[in-house]
Amino acid sequence: MKKTILNGTQIDYDTSLEKLKKMISSPVMKDFCLACEVLSSKNSVEAYEIMKPYVNDKDKYRRLYTLKTIFAFSQAKAELISFLENSILSDDILFSENALLVISNYEIKVSDALIISAVHRHMPKLYHALNTLKAIDVNEENYIKVIELFNKSNQSGQKEIIGNILMEKYLPAKACELFEIFRIDKYPKIRLLSVELARKYGYNLIQLMKDIDGHVRSHAIGSMGRLSFLSKYIGIYNIDISDDLESAIIYNPYSNNHIYI
């Protein structure tokens, strides 16, 4: 979806190439950014060639805005991969994060190791760019590395993004393992992912029905279907619910006269 406004100015996508040449060479940064937006929307070699020199501009912020827009051109995906890769590897979070977003937005293939390395280096400051992890291949080595990134994060939002990617890419093969990882996570949103896995694959929800977070408890209990009425007894009696949520035993603490449901 095209932007319509940039820094309070209406973007005119009908601006001529001659005018765009002047705008992109203007000392005014706003003019430069407007020119980049319009040029990157034009599917022409000439528009691409106007923008291309600015990947090497001495001004950091012009290089950055060029990075964010030039990969709309198919030519850039073929010719400027080294510029993209160098940006990913940058110690400057602005370049690394935006390069990761470019990969995600324009579906550009680069080395899995490159993406994982950049995410690892800048993890504390990344959010939407974490979605770039969807672009890496599905295999055991990458699974282990993404789990390491998940464990490294101390932010609920980050872990939720990575957790959803793991579920999208590694189910059903890793369903049981992910259920156990998510089930004991300190963040309620991640424990909710374990409830989702339990619903889908029939894992035991008894511990999650005792969760300290009411939202998690509610979702876990709601997953029990016909047995949801047992929720008021959890924590009072020892209850064993079958993995398929079709039967349960309430253990009598005083005799062997247990209740079978």
N, C-alpha and C positions, 0 to 999 in steps of 0.2 A: 504494500500500500504506500503510495507516494505521500510525502509530507506536503502539506499545503502552506504551512507557516514556519518560518525559521527566524528565531530571535525577534519575533514581532513583525516580521516582514513577509508579505504574501510572495510565494514562489511562483514566478511566471515561467512555466515550462515551454512557452512559445518564444522565448528570447532567442534571437539569432546567434549563430556561431560567432559572427564578427564581434557582437557585443559581449559574448561570453569570454572571448579571448581577452578583451580589455578588463573585464571584471576579475578574471582569475589572476591577472597580473597586477591588480590594484593593491596598494599598500594597506587598504582597509580589509581587515580580516572577514568582516561580514560579507563583503562583496565576493571574496574568495570562496567562502562556504556556499553562498547562493549559486555561484558558478559551478561548483563541484556537484551540487545536487541536481542542477538542470543537465549538465553535461553527462552525468552518469545515467540519466534517464533516456539518453539518445543512443540508439543502437547504430552507431556509425564509427567507422575507423577514424575519421577526422576528429570527432569528439574525444575519442580515446587518446589520440596523439596529442591533443591539447592538454589533457590532464597528466599524461605519463611523466613528463619531466619533473613534476612536483613530488614524486616519490623520493627524490634526492634533494629537495629544497633544504636550505640551511636553517629555515625556521621550523622548529620542532612541531608546532601546532598545525602548520600547513601540511607537513608530512603526515601527521596524525589524521587530519580530515581527509586527506587523499586516501589513506589506508581504509578509512571507513566507507568510502564511496566508490573507489575505482574498480573494485571487484564485481561490480554489476556488469562489467564488460567481459565477454568470453575471452578476449585477447589477454586481459590481465591474468585470468586463471591459468593461461598457458605460459605467459612471459614473466610474470612478476611473483612467482612462487618463492623465490629467494628473498624478496622484500617481505613477503608475508611471514616466512619462516624466521627471518631475523627479528621481525617484530614480536613474534611469539616468544622468542628466546630472550627478549629484552628484559633487563632488570627494572625498566620503567613500567609500572603497572598499567599506565594509560595505553601503552603500545601493546603489551602482552594481552591485556583483557580485551581490547578492541580487535586484535588479530584473532583471538579465540571466537569472538562474536561473528567475525567475518566468515570463519570456517563453518560455523553453525548456520548462519543466515544464507550463505551462498553454496552450501554443500560442497566445499572444496576438500579434496583428500590430501592430507599431509601425514607424516609419520605418527603412528600411535604414541611412540615414545616421546615425541615432541610435545604433544598435547598433554600427556600425563606429567611430564617434567614441568611444564608451565603452570599447570593447575597446582602441583605440589609446591612450587616455589611461592606462588601468590595466594595460596589457599585462604588465609585470613581475610583477604580483601575482595574475594570473588563471590559473585552471586549468579546472575543470569548466565554469565560465561561458562558456568559449570555444565550447562546443557550441551556444551561441545563434547562432553564425554560420550554422548550418544553416537558420535561419529566414529569412535574407535571400534575395531573388530571384536567380535565375541569369541573369546577363547579363555582357557584357564589362567594363563599368565596375566591377561588384562583384568580378569575377574579379581584376582588376588590384589592387583595394584589399585583397583577402584575401591575394594573393601578397605585397603590401607588409607585411602583418601577419606573414606567415610569415617573411619575411626579417628583420623587426625583432626577432623572438624570439631569445633566446640560451639557451633551455631546451629540452632534448630532448623532454620531455613535452608542452610547449605545441606544438612544431612537429609532433609526431606527431598531436595532435588536429586541428590545422589541415590537415595533409597529408591525413588521412583524409577530412576534409570536402571538400577540393578534389577528391579522387578520387570521392567519392560524388556530387558535384554536376556535375563538369565532364568526365567521361568519356563517350564516347571523344574528343570534340572537342579536348581539351587533353592527351590522353594523352602524345604525343611531347614536348611542352613540359615537362610535369610530370616525365616520366622524366629529362630532362636536368637539371632543377632538383634533383630528389631525388638523382640519381646522384653529384653532387659535394658534397652536404651533409656537414658535419663530423660529424654524428651517425649512428652505425650504424643506429639504428632508422629513420631517414629513408632511408638507402641501401637498407634492406630493402624499403621501399615501391617503390623503383625496380626492384628485382628482381621484385616482384609485377606491376608494369606490363610489364616485359620478358616475363614468362611469358605474360601475357594478350595482348599485342600484337606479340610477336615481335621485340623490340628486341635489339640485340647486347649480350651479357652479358660479353664478353671482359674488359673492364676491371674489372667487379665480381668476376670470378673471381680477380682478383689483389688484391682488397681487403685492407687491413691488418687488418680485423676478421674473425676466423675464422668467426663466425656468418654474416656477409654472404657470405663466400666459399663456405661450405657450402650456403647457399640458392641462390646463383647456379649453382654446379656441379650441384646437385640438379635444377635446372631444365633441364639439357641433355639429360635423358632418355638415349637410346642413346649419346650422345657424352660422357657424364659421365666415362668412362675417360680422356679427354684431360686431365683436371684436373692429373694429375701431371706433364704436360709444359708446362703454362702457366708462363711465367717462364723456361723453358729454351729453348724454340723460339718462333719467330714463327708463331702459329697464327691463321688466319682462319676463323671459324665463321659459317655463313650465318645470316641473321636468323630463318629458320624452324627452326633447330637440326637440320636434316636432313643437312647436309653440312659438310665442313671441309677445309682445306688446311694441312698442316704444311710450312712452307717450309724447303728445304734451304739452309743458309747457305753451302755450298761449290759448289753447282751448280744447274742448273735441274731436277734430278730430284726434284721435290716429291712429297709423299705426298698423294693425293686420297682422301678418305674419304666 
